[in-house]
Amino acid sequence: MMDLTAPTLAEDLLLVLFQPDSGAIAGENTLHYVLAGAVLAELTFNESVATTTTRAGSAIVEAEGTAPSDEILRSAWDYAADTPRVVQAMLVAIGPALRQPLLERLIARGDIREENGKVLGMLKTTTLKDGESGRRSGLIGEVRNVLVDGVGPTPRVAALAALIWGSGTLHQLDPEIPWSPAVITRAQELERGNWSAEGATQAVARATAEMIGIIAASVPPQNKELG
């Protein structure tokens, strides 16, 4: 049975990267890295994994606590629980299998819908359309408020914005989120962990930001300059 409890961070990221006008997903060529990164970031945020650094400088992910109830998070947790994993290797291992089940969840929730058609009257095609649930526009609005208007983010929105920036796809969301020097500066601050969180949340925020930084460094170079 499909798990349709609270959306995961990876679902939110995929929904934000979906572009309703074209039906495409921003950053499709490196999407598996980015979605895997969102899974690892959420596991870090939930304190289900911890990251250590070897003497050689490699970041290692180790499972902690009990397995998450969400199937996608649990699969990644199980992979790290089997043996500690190098972050980059884990991104490559878990990433390719994520797009389809995450997309299926978004379709089941009504956030995205599939529209079937034909080309030349015979070749079947499937196009992704906005499901008009309002959830994508809500997420875009929350990220825009943080990056453009300087609103203090919740840890989850901060992580989402940092992941979008780390993926190198933020410029593709313009004009929904205007692409400007101020937005770039704020996104970089979030990637470094400047989330304005307090107490124990700040410690988790720093750990999650560290993981996102590793993820961003692992994603093949994208456009992060003001064009």
Secondary structure, DSSP 8 states (H G I E B T S, - for coil): ----SS--HHHHHHHHHEETTTTEETTGGGHHHHHHHHHHHHHHHTTSEEEEE-TT--EEEEE-SS--SSHHHHHHHHHHHHS-EEHHHHHHHHGGGTHHHHHHHHHHHTSEEEEEEEETTTEEEEEEEE---SHHHHHHHHHHHHHTS-----HHHHHHHHHHHHHT-GGGGTTTS---HHHHHHHHHHHTT-----HHHHHHHHHHHHHHHHHHHHS-----S--
